[in-house]
Amino acid sequence: MNVSPAITAATALRILRQLRRDPRTVALLLVVPSLLLFLLRYVFNSEAIFNGIAPAMLAIFPFVMMFLVTSIATLRERQSGTLERLMTLPTGKLDLLVGYACAFTLVTLAQVTVAVGAALLLGFEVEGSVALLLFIAALDALLGVALGLLASAFARTEFQVVQFMPAFIMPQVLLCGLFAPREEMQQVLEAISWAMPLSYAVDAIDIVSTTSAEVSGDLALDVTVVAGCILLALVLAAATLRRSSP
């Protein structure tokens, strides 16, 4: 599958224009993760506890929100006939999906910048590079975009997108190390957790947060796995993309 830069850019610009006309969605994406971090900080009312859970939250919140927004937005384009009209043109499936990914990448950069800034203001301590933390958080949110594009190929209604949450999202949240360190889980669950990309995103953010080394072997592995899962999800989404909902 070849990707046309011109078609990809045109698709990304169209999606960004649509988002600009939907200020409620933009506000949801930019404001809600920060509000949730603020809530968590004062629910526990402990800076030490907040520093322990903030890395996982910075991975989970953007990941979940971008999954939902991307899958629903793509589904609406299919239901409205937009995808069917576009695919009568010399537009490849991968052109469309990469265009969506590029548009939402810009959104994720804004989202994670606000979220990381809020976490730092709330007392989150980062031993490593803040720029590297932003990059990993954005990569994690882009993972949500890619999985959202993949999930939208199998959904017929927005309600079905929500139903995919237990299958696509909740197992990753439960096993990513948020509630218990993965090495303390049952061996079967620990093995499953290492097969889930969110675990690597959480681990990468935790490494940057707790160590001053710029790049380590474990961090490079985590970033490589997350990036590879993004590419794999985009290719699978392109292979399964339908022009319209049946």
N, C-alpha and C positions, 0 to 999 in steps of 0.2 A: 504494500500500500504506500503510494507516494503522497506527500503533503504539499499542497500549493500554498506558498507564503501569502499570496494575494487573497485567496479565498479564506484562509485561516484568519488573516487580519480583519477582513470584512465581517466575518462571523463574530469575532471578538468585539469589534466596535458595535455591532448590532446588539449584542447581549448587554454591553455596558450602557447603551442608550436606553434599553428596556429597564435596567436597574435604576437609572437616573430618574425614570418616571415612576418609580415605586419607592418613595422615601421610607415607607414603613419597613420594608424588607432591609433596606440599607441600615436603618437605625437598629433593627433587630440584630444584624450581623455585627455592627460595630460596638453597640452599647451593651447588649445582654451579657457577653462573656465577662466584661469588666464588672458588671453589676453582680454576677454570680460569684466572682472572686471576692468582691467586697463583702458579700453575704457570708461566704465561707470564713473569711478572716475574722469576722466578729461573732459568728456562731460559735467557733472554738475559743475566741477571745484569747488566743495565745499565738505569739509570733513564731515560737518554735514549732508548734503543730502546723501552722500555716506554711512554714518553710518546708515541712515534710511532705505536704500534699500538693503544694503549688505546682511542682513540675508535672505531675500527672494531670492536674486540671488544665494547665496550659496546653497539654496535648489533647485532652478529651473534649473540651468545650468547642474549639474551632473545628475539630474533626467531625463531631456530631452535627453541628450547625451547618457546615458546608455540605455534608452528606444530604441532609434534608432539603436545603434550598436548591442544590444542584439537581437532585433527582426529581423534585416537583417541577422546577422550571423546565427541564428537558421533557418531562411528561406532558406539560401544558403545550409545548411547541408541537408535539406529536398530535395531541388531541385537536389542536386548532388547525391542523393541516399545514403548518409552516414547514415542518420537516419534509413532507411529501412534495410541496412546491419547490423547495430548495434542491431536492434530490432529482428533480426533472432537469436541473441545470447540470453543467459539468462540475459537480461538487461531490467529492468523495466523502464517505462516512468518516474517515479519519480527519479530513479537513474540518468537518463540523465539530467533531469531538475535541480536537486540539484547539480549535477556536474557542469553544466553551471553556476549556481548561485554562487558556491564556487569559480570558476575561475574568474568570473567577480567581486566577492567581493574583491579579491586581487587587481584587477585593480582599483576598486572604492576607496580603501584605499590609493593607490598612487595618484589617481586623486584629492581626497578631501584634502589630505595633501598639495599638490602643490597649490590648489585653496585657502585654508585657509591661508597658508603661504603668498601667494600673497596679499590676502585681508588685513592681518595684516601689511604687508610692506606698503600698500597703506593708512594706517591710520585707519583701522577698529578697533574699540575698543570693547573688550570683557570683561564684568564685571565678568562673571563666569569662569568656567574651560575650557581651550582651548582643553584639552583632551576630555571632554564631548562634546564640539562643534564638534570635529572631528568624534566622534562616531555617533552623530546624523546625520551629513552630509553624512557619509558613509551609514547609515541605509536608508537615503533618496535616495541615488544613487542606493542602492540595491532594493528599491521599483521600480525604473525605470527598473531595470533588470527583476524583477518578472512580471511587466506589459508588458514588451517587449516580454518575453517568452509566455505570454498569448495571446498577439496580433498576434504573429507569427503563432499561430495555425489557425487563420482565414484568413491569407493573402496567396495569390497565387503568387504574384510578389512583387518585392521590391517597385514598384510604389504604390501598395496597402498598404504597410507598411507606406509610407509617407501619404497616404490618411487617415490612422487611426489617424494621429496627431490631427485633429480637434475633433475627438471623444474621444480619450484617454487623450490628453495632454492639449489642449488649454483651455477647460472649467476649468480645475484645475488651470492653470496659471492665468486666468482672475479672478477667485473667491478666490484665496488663500490669498488675502490681499495685493498684490503688488501695485495695483492701488488705492485702497481705503480700509480703515479698514472694516472688515466684519460687524461689528456692525452698520456701517453707510449705509449698503446696504439695498435694499428692503428686507422685511422679508422673502420672498420666496427665494431670492438669498442667503441670509444669511443661511437659513436652508439647501439649496443645498450645500453651501460651506462646511458645517460641515459634509456632507456625503462624502467628497472627501479627500483622504489620504494626498495629498500634503498640504492641509491647516494645518493639524496637524504637518507636518514636518517643515513648515515655522514658525508656532507658537512655536515649541520646540526650534528652533534655535534663535528665537527672545527672548525667555525667558532666555536662556543661555547668550545671548549677553548683555542683559540689567539688569540682576539681579545677585548678587553674591552668592545666595543660591545654594548649590550643587544640591539638588533634591527637587522639590516641588510636590504637588499633581497634578497640571496642567501639569507639565513636564512629570511626570510618566504616566499620561493618554495619552499624545501626543505620547510618545515613544511606549506605549502598542498598541495603535491604528495602528501606522505605521507598527510595527512588525506583528500584526495580519493580516493586509492587505497583507503583503509580503507572509505570509504562505497561506492565502486564494488564492492569485493569483497563487502561485506555484501548489496548489492542483487542481485548475480549469484548469491550463495549462496542467497538467498531464492527466486530464480527457478528454481534447479536443485534445491532441496531435495526429497528423496523421503521418503515416510513410513516406508518400510522397505527393507531390502536385498533385492534380488531373489534 
